[in-house]
Amino acid sequence: MNDIKNKLLALKSAKCDIETLKSLISKSDYGSLASIISSLVDDNVLKPIIKSGTNGMNPPLYNRYHIIRDTDSDPTIIAEINSLSLYIDNSKFLSDTDKYMHHRNMIQCLDRFLKSSNECLLSPLSENERAYQIWGDEKLLDDGNNVRLLKECSVWERLNTYPTPEPFFSYSASTEINDILVIENKDTWFSLR
């Protein structure tokens, strides 16, 4: 069992599918495979991804699993994650401290804001203004990965933001239109006009 655990932890991905597990476990009969995967779930090595659904066999196995990394090695980081604002769902970070370390600055800024200025979230703001208010970077929420992380932490809705798409301007120099020029930069558009 330790050999399988080591193989799982050696994978770079935080998730694995049932086919990867079959190749790592290398058991020919389905009953043994199901029993080993069940033991890995019980030992907190794997956590099923419920949304992936089951494989339709008996006993059913989920199609995908999270690989739980050993988080006992750095109690300081675990304590830091546990001290995050109650509005931040820290379960993803507890199971994957590398993810937390990768986004630590962003999460720490958000944590400080939620603990000191949570009442500011009662009034809606544009995504750019809210990003500047919390992180000092108005473009931070333009990155889909950052938005996905905030949704995983169950804090996206709490930010109380609304999108502000770029406006579309048009100008017609004559009543007859033969050619159309599309200009994406507002400053250039005003200068050309």
N, C-alpha and C positions, 0 to 999 in steps of 0.2 A: 504493500500500500504506500509506503514512503517513496518508493521508486516512482510511482505514478504521480504522487504529489509533487515531487521534484521536477518531473517532466512538465507538469502543468505550470508550475511557478517559473519555469525556464522560458515559457512562451512569452513573447513580447506583448501580445494582445491581452486586454483585460477580460475578454469574452472568448468563448469557444463554442463551436456547434457540436452536435451529436456525432458527426463524422470524424471530427478531430479527436473526440473522446474515444471512439472506436479504435482509431489507429494508435492512440497512446496506450490504451488498456490491452489491446490485442487479445481479446477473448473471442472465440469462435461462436459460442452459444449466447443467445440473447439474455437468458436468465442470469448468467454470471455477470454480463455487462451491466444489466440493470441493478444487480445487487451491489456491485462496486460503485457505480454512480450514486446510488442511494447512500452508501457508507460515506462517500466523499461529501455529500450534502449534509449528512448528520455530523460530520467532523468539521464543518464550516470551511471546507476547502472550495466547494462549489456552491453557488446560489442560483436556483433556476430563474430564468427570465420568463415570467409568466406570460407576457405578451407574445412570446415566440410560439406558443401553443405546444401541444404534445404530438408525439409521432404516431399515435393511433394504434400502437401495439400494446400488449398486455404483459407485464405492467407498463403503464405509460411513462415515457421519459419526455422531458421538455426538449425542444429542438435546439435551444441555446442556453448557456450558463455563464454567469459571472465567475471569474476566478478570484477568490478572496486571498489577497496577499496577507502575509503575517504582519500585523500592525503592532505586535507587542514589542518590537525591537526599539521603538523610539517613543517612550512615554511622554516626552516633552511635547511632541507634535500632537499626540493623542489628546493631551490636556488642552492644548491650544484649540484644537478642533472642537472639543467638548465645551469650551468657553465661548464659542460663537453665539451671537444673538439667537434667541429662541425662534425668531422669524426665519432663520436660515436652516433648512433641513440638512443636517451634517452627515446623514447616513452614508451618502456616496463617498464622502471624504474619509469616513472611518474605515470603509472597506477598501479604499484605494488612496492611501496617503500620498502617493506620487502625484495623483491628480490634484490634490490639495496644494502640494508644494509647487506645482506648475502654475497654479492660479492664486497663489498665496497673497500677493500684493493686492490683487483685485478684490479678493474675499475680505481681506483685512480692512481695506477702505470702506467696503460696504458694511462690515460689522461695526466699525466706528460710527458711521453715519446712522445706522439703525439704533445704536445705543444712545446717541447724543441728539439726533435731529429727526427722530421718527415722525414727529408731528408734521414735518414738512411734506410728508407723503399724503396728507389728507387732501391737498390741492393738486389737481392733475397738472402735469407739465409735458412739454414735448419730449421725445426721447433724447434729443440732443441737449436740451436744457437740463434734464434730469442727470444725464451722464456727466455733464460739466459740474453740476451741483455735488455729485457724489465723488467722482473720480478726477475731476479737473481736466477731463478729456471728452469733448463733445462728440467725438466720432467713435467712442468705445462701443456703443450699442449698434453701430453699423456692422460690426463683425457678428455674423451668425453664430459662431462658436461661443461667443460671450453670452449671447441671448439664450442659446441652448443650455449653457451652464446655469444661468440664473433660473431657467425653467426647471432644471433638474433639482435645484436647491429650493424649489417652491417659493421663490421670492419675486419672480417676474411680475405677477399681478399686483403685488404690494407696492411696486414702484410707481404705479398709477401714472402711466405714460400714454401718450398717443403719438402715432406716426405723423410726420409732416413731409409729405412728398414734395418734390420740387414742382413749382407751378409751371404751367405751359403758357407761353406767350406767343401770340401770332401778330404779324403785321403785314398788311397788303399794300404795296406801292401803287397798284393799279387795280381796276375792276376785272381785267382779264388776267387769268392766271395760266401761265405756260410752264414755268419752272418753279420749283420749291427748293428753298435752301433751309436746311435744318442746322441750327446752331445750339450746341449743348451748354455753352457758357453764358450766363446772364450778362456779364460785363461786355463780352464780345457782341452779344445781341444788341445791347443798348448803343454801343459804339457804331455798329453797322447801320442801325436805324437812323 
